[in-house]
Amino acid sequence: MSLLLDNLQYTIPTFLFLLTLLVFVHEMGHYLVGRWSGIRILAFSVGFGPELFGWTDRHGTRWKFCTVPLGGYVKFFGDEDAASTPDYRRLETIAPEERGRTFLGAKLWKRAATVAAGPIANFLLAIAIFAVLFSIYGRAVADPVVAFVAPDSAAEKAGVLPGDRLLSIDGKPIATFDDVRRYVSVRPELPITVRIEREGAAIDLPMVPQRTESVDPLGNKMEEGKIGIGTNQEAGNFRVETYGPLEAVGQGALQSWRIVTGTLDYLSNLFVGRMSADQVGGPIRIAQMSGQMAKLGIAEVLNFAAVLSVSIGLLNLMPVPVLDGGHLMFYAVEALRGRPVGPAAQDLAFRIGFAMVLMLTVFAAWNDINWLFG
């Protein structure tokens, strides 16, 4: 709690900046593709609730900033609400020549493209931010060569020795020491096979990462898997790799993909009970981390923005009604059936989806409160 209050002068402005940026980019994806598809757009809102200020452009779209800055929406012609719930009754009252400009009256591929554009915009933003950071600052890397092995660790029990070079884990190539940490951390108590190179020979060593609880540099507790190895300057050849513009974009895409796969690995482990759900955070924890990043500098703030942008894009693609992924799920069913899912079924699904999102929000808030006062 004291950490949050100490950083208050950094926390609030940085959190609002990040949230506004990520929401604006996400909704701008919907807006641009919707406009390109010929769909009329009634409102572009950053935030919910009463309008603070705004303006209406020459196309009749109301651009506005609202009092509750925890999200945003684009409201299309023919939508019932900000969640783009179809309003079939209203559609029947719209003149036939105008129905093509409603979201519901647009062709299936245009609706799907418009919905998918929001998460895609978040991924593109993350790639762009990572690319800029890699172009300016480069990337710190170390070779996957073992300098020391912790006593009684999974690596020691498996027979890993100082000087061994890690070649792959479960058949996946290892290029840097960070690749090892990234792969192992989300697999506590899950058997893996590490291939090492020792004196020119490749050796496969089965082991089971140990579950550990640690505290990151920002003071956040986290559970992760570890095999108990480390490196140093002599063994790992610490260095900063620099990239040209095109290489930086490729590395930005790769870094974004790593966040996606790491998140999916965590969720799968959470589902089967290998990871704790108390690591799921909400707005309070994000705000606190925003303040800490601001104290570290603009590069850390941008890096955090890129991580959050990937997370928002991935979350919105989950096949939950009311989220973008839920809409895409309905469009997939429509493509297979040749006709839309019935209004009653959609209404029920949206109610269930809303309840699921609400429960997740409450759960994340409860975790934040426990973390704040724990």
Disulfide bonds with the S-S distance in Angstrom:
none
